[in-house]
Amino acid sequence: MVHFLSLVRAYLPSDDSIENYKSELNILDNLYTYYSVYGNCIIAGDLNASCLDKDRPMSNNYKSKELLKFVSRHHLLYAGGEIQIKGPNYSYITKQTMLDYILCNESMYRKLRYYEILDEGKISSTSDHLPVVAEFVIDSNPHRVMNLCDELPSWHKVSDAQINEYKKLLNDPVDMLIDKSRSFSYVDIDAINDEFVNILHTAADIAIPKCGFNPHTKPYWNADVKRAHDNERSKRRCWVLEGRPRGMHFDSYRMYKRAKSEFRRVQQVANE
């Protein structure tokens, strides 16, 4: 089974509405719950609440409690807690509080090489938040990186003769790979996997017709997803026309957020 690494970028509400914050945090909770099923998941962004005791006098305690419940529920580690920081012990310059985090679980923490908050002025930035940098050492990338100009095998157009040619091209290289793996007392399974994938790609490049790579094609995009997407776009346009107000007490913002959440839910159901 291939395990994926997901990165979720987050920006949680900065206003004082606890209900607004809980609503957005619930969406983040659902995203983390969904993607963590398929592998490790990292959350990074401005969470507009602090997990640190030192920041309590200068931050919204209600929002901080909700954030702490979230990280505790999912066993996430954060800077200033288990994760040691290089640089300042804050990310929000004005109040010198920690609002920006890169959250990870224990598994990803073991791959963390360093975690640094850059000092003010170290790089050119007009933000009142300091940049947060983390480096994780990932074992390998099992995926083939695609570019917009790449072509993919067009399996729906393939003929029986092309399939037979594809099989013939696989026979000798696969047999040689099997013999190679048996000739060593220690086998690097990742190296064997990479060689096998290359054999499949080479055979397909020779024998199978190609089609262009369309990054916008989504097989699960059915009529329900399209309706939910159209509704989400419509509500967003209304919100933008009203000047992008923030806060659940604004009808356009509330309706947009609900439509966006429903679109994500319908997408998730269709993709299962």
Buried (B, 14 or more C-beta within 10 A) or exposed (E): EEEEBBEBEBEBBBBEBBEBBBBBBEBBBBBBEBBBEEBBBBBBBBBBBBBBEBBEEEBBEBBBEBBBEBBEEBEBBBBBBEBEBEBBBBBBEEBBBBBBBBBBBEEBBEBBEEBBBBEBEEEEEEEEBBBBBBEBEEEEEEEEEEEEEEEBBEEEEBEEEBEEBBEEBBEEBBEEBEEEBEEEEEEEEEEBEBBBEEBBEEBBEEBBBEEEEEEEEEEEBEEEBEEBBEBBEEBBEBBEEEEEEBEBEBEBBBBBBBBBBBBBEBBBEBEE
